[in-house]
């Protein structure tokens, strides 16, 4: 199997190395808007480089992985669909709701599989929690508590194109809650704050946020995120039911220093980046995509599902700007209007 990869930045380089080690992948062909960067990565990893995206498609890959800058996702997804090549794309699908809706409609009119990269769906902890909930071990669900905390903020240049903290970070929590529960969010109330570098405020973003979500079965959820978690990269989800609970992300590398004198918390070095925290999930996710590209599996996360998570992020961002609760129905109506 031959897999093309478009975009050779940090996550692209990580995915290129992962793809090259997957069973059944015989060749990885990389391309980038900066052809020199693609060539440098290819030389480093012993892969092949294409001089352009057009040249990459001319090599007739069995599948394409998109890890380019966010602003390029929409066009690259349409390009893969036009070429009839199965495509994996890191989230987000597009920069905004209208662009995402356009990809969703195009994908639904095609038989070309599209997989969107929400890697938490392949994390062992989230999978185990989902099984426990679906098997009835937790009883009926009443509360979800999620957090996504970066240890250090990204470079200032990243913020203007990131989509904001809710769309960039918390969207993973929104997606995994929908996936885990099988339910939809109906309303949100959100707040944001800036206590760190001024470039967040300059970029019309926040460095810390919190949101309260209500699902269609009256389950309540809290979602928090920050760019400044000095203890380490912290991603957790608490699933609380009438009979039992589960905590995802509570392992020996969780950056949770205890203040309790009588508690012994054994831990290894804390996670510092999302690629450390979700290394195994990323590998499993790309391994699944090769099965999708080969026609042996279905996409585990379609553009339509990614759009649902984006709607929640849009509602949260609108709520933090207005200071008012927002119904998801109002956000859903905006693209059509």
N, C-alpha and C positions, 0 to 999 in steps of 0.2 A: 504494500500500500504506500502511495505517495501523498504526503500531506504538505500543503502550502501554508506558510505563516506570514501574515502581513502586519508589520509593526515590530521593531526590534529594540524597544526601550526596555525598562527593567522587567516588567511582567512578560513582555515578549521573549526576552532572553531566557527567562525562567521556563516558559512554556516550550520554547524550542528545545531546550535541553531535556525536558520531560518527554516530549514527543519522540526524540531520537532514541530514548531508552525503552519505548513501549513495544511489546511483542506485536509483530505484524506490520510495523511501520518500517519500510525499507529505505525510504528517502524523505528528508525534510528539506523543503525549498523555501528560503526566506526572502522577503522583499520589504522595502521600506521607502518612504518618500525621500530619505537620505540613502542613496544607493551605497555610499561608502560605509555607512553604519551597518547595513545589511551584510556587506562583504566582510567587514571586520568580525561580526558575530559568526558568520559561516566559517571563517578561517579558524576562529577560536574553538568552535565545537566540532569541526570536521563535517560541516554540512555544505549544501549548495546554495548559492545566492542567485536571485534573478535581478536583472537591471531595473525592472519595473513590475507593477501589478499585471500589466498586459502580458509581459513575458512570463510571469508566473502562471497565468491561466493558459498560455500557449503550451506549457508543459503538461497540460491535462491532469491536474491533481485529482485525487479521489475525494479530497475534502480540503477545506480552507479554515484556518484559525485566524480570527481578527483580533489583534491586540494593539492596534494603532491608537492614536490620540482620539479622545471622545468625539471631537467634531467630525471625524472621518467615518465613524461607525455607520451612520445612515446610508451614505453613498456606497460604502463597501458591502453592506448587506444587500442592497439592491443589485450591486454588481454581481455578487455570488448567485443571487436568484436568477438574474438574467443569463448567467453562464450555465445554470443548471447544476451547480456544484454544492454539495452539502456544506453548511457553514456553521462554525462555532464562533460566537462573538462575546467578548467580555461585556458586562453591563457598563454603561446603559446602552439601550438600543439606539437612541438618538439624543440630541441635546435637549429636546422638549417634547411635550405631549403630542402636538401635531405631527412631528417627525416620526415619533414612535407609532402613532396610529397608522401613518402611511406604510411603515414596514409591516405592521400587523396585517393590514389589508392585502398587501402584496404577497406576504407569505401564505395567507389563507387561500389565495388564488393559485398557488403553486403546489406541486407535489415534492418540491425540494425541501428536505428537512433543515430546520434552523434550531440550533441549541444556544440559549443565552447563558452566560457564565455566572450562575449563583452557586458558588462552590460549596456553601454550607449544606446543601442538600446531599452532599457526598461525605460529610463529616460523620465519623462513627458515633459521636455523642448525640448529635441531632437525630441520626437514624434510630438509635436505641430509644431515645425519648419518644419519638413518633410511634414506634412499635408499642411501647408501654401504654401510651395514651389510646391508641387505636384498639389495643387488646383489652382495654377496660381496667388495667391495673391501677390507674390513678383515680378511678371514679369519675364524677363529673368535674369538668374543668371550671375554675372560677377566676384565676389570675395568672397572667404572664408578666415576667419582668425581664427585660432585655437590656444589655449594655454593649456598646461598641466604643472602645477607647484606644486611640493611638497614643503611643508613648511620646512621640515628638510630632510637631506639625509638619506638613509638607512645605515645599518651597513656595514662596510667595507667587511665583509665576503659575502655579497649578490652580490657584483659587478661582481666577476669573472663568476658567473653563470646566471647573469641577461640577457645577450644578448646585453647589451648596451642601452643607453638612447633612441635611435630611436625605437629599438625592444621592449623595456620594457614599455615605457611611450607613445611615440608619435604614436605607432601602433594603440592605441585606437582612435586617431584623424584620422589616415588614414582609419581605418575601418568605422568610423561613417560618414566620408565624402563620401565614396563610397556608403554606405547604404542610406544616405540622398539624394544624387543627382542621383544615378543610373548610374553614369559615371565612367570611368577608368582613372587612372593617366598614362600619357605617358612619362613624363620626370621630373627630379628633379635636384635641385642644393642645396647643404646643407653645413653647416659649424658647427663646434663644438669648445667649449672652456673649459678650466679648470682654475677656479679662487678660487676653494675651497680646500677641503682636497686632499692631494697627492694620496690617494688610488684610485681615479678615473683614474688618469694618469697611475699609476702602473698597474691597471686592464685593460689597453688599452681602456678606456672609456672616456667620457666627462661628465661634470656636467651641461653644458648648451648647447643647440643646437638651430638651426634655419634652416628652409628649405623652398624653393620656389617650388611649385608643379604646373605643367600644366596638365589639364585634356584633354580628347580627344575631348571636345567641346570648347576648348580654355578658359575655366574658369581657373582663377589663384587662388592659395591658399597659404597662409603662415602658417607655423606650428612652434611654439616655445615651448621649454620645459626647465625646470631647476629643480635641486634638492634643490635649496636654495631660496625659496620665503618667506621671513620673515613675510610678512603680513598674510600668511595663505595658505591653500590648494586651488589653483585657477584653475578651469577647465571651459573654456568658448569656445563658437563658435559663430562667427558673420557670418550670411548669408546675403549677400548684393545683391539685385536685382534692376532691372530698375524701378520698381514701389514701392518697399517697402523693409524693412529689418527685420531680427529677430536676437536677441541675446540670446543664451542659456547660462544659468548659472549666469544671472544677477538677483540675488535674495537678500533677506535681510541678507544672510550670506556670500555673495561674499566678499572676502578680497580685497576691492578696496577703500582704503582711498583717499578721494578727496583732491586736492590741490586748489580747487576753493573756494574762500571765501564766495561766495553768493549761494553756492549749499548746500542744506540740504540732506544728504544721511543717511536715517534711516536704521540701520542694527542690527541684532542680533550678537552674538559672531561668528567670522569667522570660517569657516571650517578649521580643522587642519589635517584631513586624508581623504583618498579616501573612506573609509568605512562610514564616516559621510556624505560626499558629495553624495554618491550614495546608501545610505542605502535602500531607497524605490525601486530603480532600481534592486538591488540585490535580494530583496524579490520577486519582480515581475518576474525576470528572473528564479529563482528556481521554482516558482509556475508554470511557463510555462513548465519547464522541466518535472514536474510531469504529465502534460497533454501529453507531448511527450512520456514519458515512458508508459503511459496508452493507447497510440495509438489514442488519441483524437486530437492531434495537430502535425504539422510538425516542424522539427528543424528550428529555426529562424536564425541560423548561423552555416553552415556546415564547415567541415575542408577545403573544397575548397575555401570558402569565406575567411576564416582565412589566407589561403595561399596568396590570393591576397593582403591583407594588409601587410603580411610579405614581399612580393616582393617590396612594396614601401619602407618599412623600410630598406631592404637590399640595395636598390638603394641609399637611403639617406646616409647610413653608408659608402658605397663605395664612394660617392661623397665627403663626408667630409674628407675621407682619401686621395683622389687623388686631391682634389681641382677643379675638373672638373664636368660639368653637366653629368648626367647619364640618358640614355634612358632605360625605363622599359624593352624594348625588349631584351636588352643585359643581364639583370639580369635573365629574364625568360629562356634564352638559356643556362645559366650556369649548371643547374642540369642535363639537357639532355646531355650536352657535357661531 
